[in-house]
Amino acid sequence: MHVYLGLADCNGLKTFLPESDVLQRRFVRRVHDDGQHVAVWSVLDSEALATIQHLLDVADYPTAWWYLQSHSAHFGRLL
């Protein structure tokens, strides 16, 4: 299982990176500063991770966002 942080806006998932304290602080700061994004954490298996990475590579942000929400073992919003 993998723990990742994501950043999404009204067009879908835009950024998806391995969890770190620095990244978490950066995402939370961005959410508070611009009000246009939501930051989330997720726990997912290797297959789901590969699919999301592929969707982001082909710029299918809405599908990546949907896939993340529906295939994560655990999923939550960073506040």
GUFIKE-657864 format. One record per atom (N, C-alpha, C): atom name; z, x, y; residue number from 1. Coordinates in steps of 0.1 Angstrom, whole numbers. Example, Ala and Ser with C-alpha at 12.3 -4.5 7.8 and 13.67 -1.06 7.14 Angstrom:
BEGIN
+--------+-------+-------+-------+------+
: drennu :    zz :    xx :    yy : tiba :
+--------+-------+-------+-------+------+
:      N :    78 :   132 :   -57 :    1 :
:     CA :    78 :   123 :   -45 :    1 :
:      C :    78 :   132 :   -33 :    1 :
:      N :    71 :   128 :   -22 :    2 :
:     CA :    71 :   137 :   -11 :    2 :
:      C :    79 :   129 :     0 :    2 :
+--------+-------+-------+-------+------+
END
This chain:
BEGIN
+--------+-------+-------+-------+------+
: drennu :    zz :    xx :    yy : tiba :
+--------+-------+-------+-------+------+
:      N :     0 :     8 :   -12 :    1 :
:     CA :     0 :     0 :     0 :    1 :
:      C :     0 :     9 :    13 :    1 :
:      N :    -6 :     4 :    23 :    2 :
:     CA :    -8 :    11 :    35 :    2 :
:      C :    -2 :     3 :    47 :    2 :
:      N :     5 :     9 :    56 :    3 :
:     CA :    10 :     3 :    68 :    3 :
:      C :     1 :     7 :    80 :    3 :
:      N :    -5 :    -3 :    87 :    4 :
:     CA :   -14 :    -1 :    98 :    4 :
:      C :   -10 :    -9 :   109 :    4 :
:      N :   -14 :    -4 :   121 :    5 :
:     CA :   -12 :   -12 :   134 :    5 :
:      C :   -26 :   -16 :   139 :    5 :
:      N :   -27 :   -28 :   144 :    6 :
:     CA :   -40 :   -32 :   150 :    6 :
:      C :   -38 :   -37 :   164 :    6 :
:      N :   -49 :   -37 :   171 :    7 :
:     CA :   -50 :   -42 :   184 :    7 :
:      C :   -62 :   -52 :   185 :    7 :
:      N :   -59 :   -64 :   189 :    8 :
:     CA :   -70 :   -74 :   189 :    8 :
:      C :   -70 :   -81 :   203 :    8 :
:      N :   -82 :   -86 :   206 :    9 :
:     CA :   -84 :   -95 :   218 :    9 :
:      C :   -91 :  -107 :   214 :    9 :
:      N :   -96 :  -115 :   223 :   10 :
:     CA :  -102 :  -128 :   220 :   10 :
:      C :  -115 :  -126 :   212 :   10 :
:      N :  -120 :  -114 :   211 :   11 :
:     CA :  -132 :  -112 :   203 :   11 :
:      C :  -130 :  -106 :   189 :   11 :
:      N :  -117 :  -104 :   186 :   12 :
:     CA :  -113 :  -100 :   173 :   12 :
:      C :  -106 :   -87 :   172 :   12 :
:      N :  -105 :   -81 :   161 :   13 :
:     CA :   -97 :   -68 :   159 :   13 :
:      C :  -106 :   -57 :   164 :   13 :
:      N :  -100 :   -49 :   173 :   14 :
:     CA :  -107 :   -38 :   180 :   14 :
:      C :  -103 :   -24 :   175 :   14 :
:      N :   -90 :   -23 :   172 :   15 :
:     CA :   -85 :   -10 :   168 :   15 :
:      C :   -76 :   -12 :   156 :   15 :
:      N :   -77 :    -3 :   147 :   16 :
:     CA :   -69 :    -4 :   134 :   16 :
:      C :   -66 :    10 :   129 :   16 :
:      N :   -53 :    14 :   131 :   17 :
:     CA :   -49 :    28 :   128 :   17 :
:      C :   -36 :    29 :   120 :   17 :
:      N :   -34 :    40 :   112 :   18 :
:     CA :   -22 :    42 :   105 :   18 :
:      C :   -10 :    41 :   114 :   18 :
:      N :     1 :    35 :   110 :   19 :
:     CA :    13 :    33 :   118 :   19 :
:      C :    19 :    47 :   122 :   19 :
:      N :    23 :    47 :   134 :   20 :
:     CA :    31 :    59 :   139 :   20 :
:      C :    39 :    53 :   151 :   20 :
:      N :    50 :    60 :   154 :   21 :
:     CA :    59 :    56 :   165 :   21 :
:      C :    51 :    57 :   178 :   21 :
:      N :    44 :    67 :   180 :   22 :
:     CA :    36 :    69 :   192 :   22 :
:      C :    26 :    58 :   194 :   22 :
:      N :    19 :    55 :   183 :   23 :
:     CA :     9 :    44 :   184 :   23 :
:      C :    15 :    31 :   187 :   23 :
:      N :    26 :    28 :   181 :   24 :
:     CA :    33 :    16 :   183 :   24 :
:      C :    37 :    14 :   197 :   24 :
:      N :    43 :    24 :   203 :   25 :
:     CA :    46 :    24 :   217 :   25 :
:      C :    34 :    22 :   226 :   25 :
:      N :    23 :    29 :   223 :   26 :
:     CA :    11 :    27 :   231 :   26 :
:      C :     5 :    13 :   230 :   26 :
:      N :     5 :     7 :   218 :   27 :
:     CA :     0 :    -6 :   217 :   27 :
:      C :     9 :   -17 :   224 :   27 :
:      N :    22 :   -15 :   223 :   28 :
:     CA :    31 :   -25 :   230 :   28 :
:      C :    29 :   -23 :   245 :   28 :
:      N :    28 :   -11 :   250 :   29 :
:     CA :    26 :    -9 :   264 :   29 :
:      C :    13 :   -16 :   269 :   29 :
:      N :     3 :   -14 :   261 :   30 :
:     CA :   -10 :   -20 :   265 :   30 :
:      C :   -10 :   -35 :   265 :   30 :
:      N :    -3 :   -41 :   255 :   31 :
:     CA :    -1 :   -56 :   254 :   31 :
:      C :     6 :   -61 :   267 :   31 :
:      N :    17 :   -54 :   270 :   32 :
:     CA :    25 :   -58 :   282 :   32 :
:      C :    17 :   -56 :   295 :   32 :
:      N :     9 :   -45 :   296 :   33 :
:     CA :     2 :   -42 :   308 :   33 :
:      C :   -10 :   -51 :   311 :   33 :
:      N :   -18 :   -55 :   301 :   34 :
:     CA :   -30 :   -62 :   304 :   34 :
:      C :   -30 :   -77 :   300 :   34 :
:      N :   -21 :   -81 :   291 :   35 :
:     CA :   -20 :   -95 :   287 :   35 :
:      C :   -33 :  -100 :   280 :   35 :
:      N :   -42 :   -92 :   277 :   36 :
:     CA :   -55 :   -96 :   270 :   36 :
:      C :   -55 :   -93 :   255 :   36 :
:      N :   -45 :   -85 :   251 :   37 :
:     CA :   -45 :   -81 :   237 :   37 :
:      C :   -32 :   -85 :   229 :   37 :
:      N :   -33 :   -85 :   216 :   38 :
:     CA :   -22 :   -87 :   208 :   38 :
:      C :   -21 :   -75 :   199 :   38 :
:      N :    -9 :   -70 :   196 :   39 :
:     CA :    -7 :   -59 :   187 :   39 :
:      C :     0 :   -64 :   175 :   39 :
:      N :    -5 :   -59 :   163 :   40 :
:     CA :     1 :   -64 :   150 :   40 :
:      C :     3 :   -52 :   141 :   40 :
:      N :    12 :   -54 :   131 :   41 :
:     CA :    14 :   -45 :   121 :   41 :
:      C :    10 :   -52 :   108 :   41 :
:      N :     6 :   -44 :    98 :   42 :
:     CA :     2 :   -50 :    85 :   42 :
:      C :     5 :   -41 :    74 :   42 :
:      N :     7 :   -46 :    62 :   43 :
:     CA :     8 :   -39 :    50 :   43 :
:      C :    -3 :   -44 :    41 :   43 :
:      N :   -12 :   -35 :    36 :   44 :
:     CA :   -23 :   -40 :    28 :   44 :
:      C :   -27 :   -29 :    18 :   44 :
:      N :   -34 :   -34 :     8 :   45 :
:     CA :   -38 :   -25 :    -3 :   45 :
:      C :   -51 :   -17 :     1 :   45 :
:      N :   -55 :    -8 :    -7 :   46 :
:     CA :   -66 :     1 :    -4 :   46 :
:      C :   -79 :    -7 :    -3 :   46 :
:      N :   -81 :   -17 :   -11 :   47 :
:     CA :   -94 :   -25 :   -10 :   47 :
:      C :   -95 :   -32 :     3 :   47 :
:      N :   -84 :   -39 :     7 :   48 :
:     CA :   -84 :   -46 :    20 :   48 :
:      C :   -86 :   -36 :    31 :   48 :
:      N :   -80 :   -25 :    31 :   49 :
:     CA :   -81 :   -15 :    41 :   49 :
:      C :   -96 :   -10 :    42 :   49 :
:      N :  -102 :    -7 :    31 :   50 :
:     CA :  -116 :    -3 :    31 :   50 :
:      C :  -125 :   -14 :    37 :   50 :
:      N :  -123 :   -26 :    33 :   51 :
:     CA :  -131 :   -37 :    38 :   51 :
:      C :  -130 :   -39 :    53 :   51 :
:      N :  -117 :   -38 :    58 :   52 :
:     CA :  -115 :   -39 :    73 :   52 :
:      C :  -122 :   -27 :    80 :   52 :
:      N :  -120 :   -15 :    75 :   53 :
:     CA :  -127 :    -4 :    81 :   53 :
:      C :  -142 :    -6 :    82 :   53 :
:      N :  -148 :   -11 :    71 :   54 :
:     CA :  -162 :   -13 :    71 :   54 :
:      C :  -166 :   -24 :    81 :   54 :
:      N :  -159 :   -35 :    82 :   55 :
:     CA :  -162 :   -45 :    92 :   55 :
:      C :  -161 :   -39 :   106 :   55 :
:      N :  -151 :   -31 :   109 :   56 :
:     CA :  -150 :   -24 :   122 :   56 :
:      C :  -162 :   -15 :   124 :   56 :
:      N :  -166 :    -8 :   114 :   57 :
:     CA :  -177 :     2 :   115 :   57 :
:      C :  -190 :    -6 :   119 :   57 :
:      N :  -192 :   -18 :   114 :   58 :
:     CA :  -204 :   -25 :   117 :   58 :
:      C :  -202 :   -35 :   129 :   58 :
:      N :  -190 :   -33 :   136 :   59 :
:     CA :  -187 :   -41 :   148 :   59 :
:      C :  -186 :   -56 :   146 :   59 :
:      N :  -181 :   -60 :   134 :   60 :
:     CA :  -179 :   -74 :   131 :   60 :
:      C :  -164 :   -77 :   134 :   60 :
:      N :  -160 :   -76 :   146 :   61 :
:     CA :  -146 :   -78 :   150 :   61 :
:      C :  -139 :   -91 :   147 :   61 :
:      N :  -146 :  -102 :   148 :   62 :
:     CA :  -140 :  -115 :   144 :   62 :
:      C :  -137 :  -115 :   129 :   62 :
:      N :  -146 :  -111 :   121 :   63 :
:     CA :  -144 :  -111 :   107 :   63 :
:      C :  -133 :  -101 :   103 :   63 :
:      N :  -133 :   -90 :   109 :   64 :
:     CA :  -122 :   -80 :   106 :   64 :
:      C :  -108 :   -86 :   109 :   64 :
:      N :  -107 :   -93 :   120 :   65 :
:     CA :   -95 :  -100 :   124 :   65 :
:      C :   -91 :  -110 :   114 :   65 :
:      N :  -100 :  -119 :   110 :   66 :
:     CA :   -97 :  -129 :   100 :   66 :
:      C :   -93 :  -123 :    87 :   66 :
:      N :  -101 :  -112 :    83 :   67 :
:     CA :   -98 :  -106 :    70 :   67 :
:      C :   -84 :  -100 :    70 :   67 :
:      N :   -80 :   -93 :    81 :   68 :
:     CA :   -67 :   -87 :    82 :   68 :
:      C :   -56 :   -98 :    80 :   68 :
:      N :   -58 :  -109 :    87 :   69 :
:     CA :   -47 :  -119 :    86 :   69 :
:      C :   -47 :  -126 :    73 :   69 :
:      N :   -58 :  -127 :    66 :   70 :
:     CA :   -58 :  -134 :    53 :   70 :
:      C :   -56 :  -125 :    41 :   70 :
:      N :   -57 :  -112 :    42 :   71 :
:     CA :   -56 :  -103 :    31 :   71 :
:      C :   -44 :   -93 :    32 :   71 :
:      N :   -36 :   -94 :    42 :   72 :
:     CA :   -25 :   -85 :    43 :   72 :
:      C :   -13 :   -90 :    34 :   72 :
:      N :    -7 :   -81 :    27 :   73 :
:     CA :     5 :   -85 :    20 :   73 :
:      C :    16 :   -89 :    29 :   73 :
:      N :    17 :   -82 :    41 :   74 :
:     CA :    27 :   -86 :    52 :   74 :
:      C :    19 :   -84 :    65 :   74 :
:      N :    23 :   -92 :    74 :   75 :
:     CA :    15 :   -92 :    87 :   75 :
:      C :    25 :   -98 :    98 :   75 :
:      N :    25 :   -91 :   109 :   76 :
:     CA :    34 :   -96 :   120 :   76 :
:      C :    29 :   -90 :   133 :   76 :
:      N :    34 :   -96 :   144 :   77 :
:     CA :    31 :   -93 :   157 :   77 :
:      C :    41 :   -82 :   163 :   77 :
:      N :    36 :   -72 :   170 :   78 :
:     CA :    45 :   -63 :   177 :   78 :
:      C :    49 :   -69 :   190 :   78 :
:      N :    62 :   -69 :   193 :   79 :
:     CA :    67 :   -74 :   206 :   79 :
:      C :    71 :   -64 :   215 :   79 :
+--------+-------+-------+-------+------+
END
